[in-house]
Amino acid sequence: MLYITVLIGALIYVLLELNKAIIKPDFTVYEFLKLNMFSLSLNLICGFAVVWVKDDISDIYVINKASALFLGLGGQAIFKKIYGIFTDKVGTAIGINK
């Protein structure tokens, strides 16, 4: 059940990003998926790994339904920002992607 909750959290973030992107005049589904699939898959792998080792890390971080949901939401946001730094599709002020 916690795996599904991580997936739901990640999908909520993707739907929120789709809501912001769909109103742009140059929106294409292909570009949207291209910008989000890498971070989504990496987030799901890491989120599922944290849920898988939940018994081992229960002294440090308790995984319940709410924390798994926020793990999916927060992980997606972090991985998308990291991906945005290194891709030339997203403009950044740091300049790593140029």
Sequence and secondary structure as in RCSB ss.txt:
>XXXX:A:sequence
MLYITVLIGALIYVLLELNKAIIKPDFTVYEFLKLNMFSLSLNLICGFAVVWVKDDISDIYVINKASALFLGLGG
QAIFKKIYGIFTDKVGTAIGINK
>XXXX:A:secstr
 HHHHHHHHHHHHHHHHHHHHTTSTT  HHHHHHHHHHHHHHHHHHHHHHHHTTTTTTTT    HHHHHHHHHHH
HHHHHHHHHHH TTS  SS TT 
